Amino acid sequence: LFSLGNKVEADAPESTRSAKAAGWDHPIQLYVRVLDVSDEALEALQALSSEVTSDRSWRVAAFHSGVEPAKLIQGLEQKHQLEVVSSERLMAGVGRPISYRSGAQPNQLRVQFSPEWLAASKLSLRVKPRIGASNGPETQLPETSSFLIESRANDQASQNSPARLFPGRSWDNKHLVIFVSARAIQQTSPDAIARTDRGR
């Protein structure tokens, strides 16, 4: 549908890129959805989430306790207040970060996910978004959580405009929001397979 396409790229060394590689250290499954969001939907999402980190270009927010994010997204989609532009299921592990990518350089969208151990022996997920040269803040989140990454680069004339990433659709009065659901899985699970791109 989009000429630039999406790209999933593992950030681990080539030797660890096999989809059948064994010995994953605490794998985390990630469901990444890029959303085209109206002003009304953005207000609803912001009202039910709390800001974790932000800067001039990015905002990362976690959903309030008791909120069912998947149902919220589905409800807004049924009201035609948001649209899922792209979706990918990814796998990452400690020492094996992975990135969601879309578009081409120099305006490529990239979100890196890196599972890490905290000092308190708790597993966390480090998230770092980027569009072109606009680096977002690094955010530490629980390994099992649902969160939003909101791009504030909505100026159509901007080099980092969503229209450059996803051409062929109108982004007037729309916002690019990335919705991520993360969950830790058992190492023996058949889901523990890395999706990688060898055409790096």
Disulfide bonds with the S-S distance in Angstrom:
none
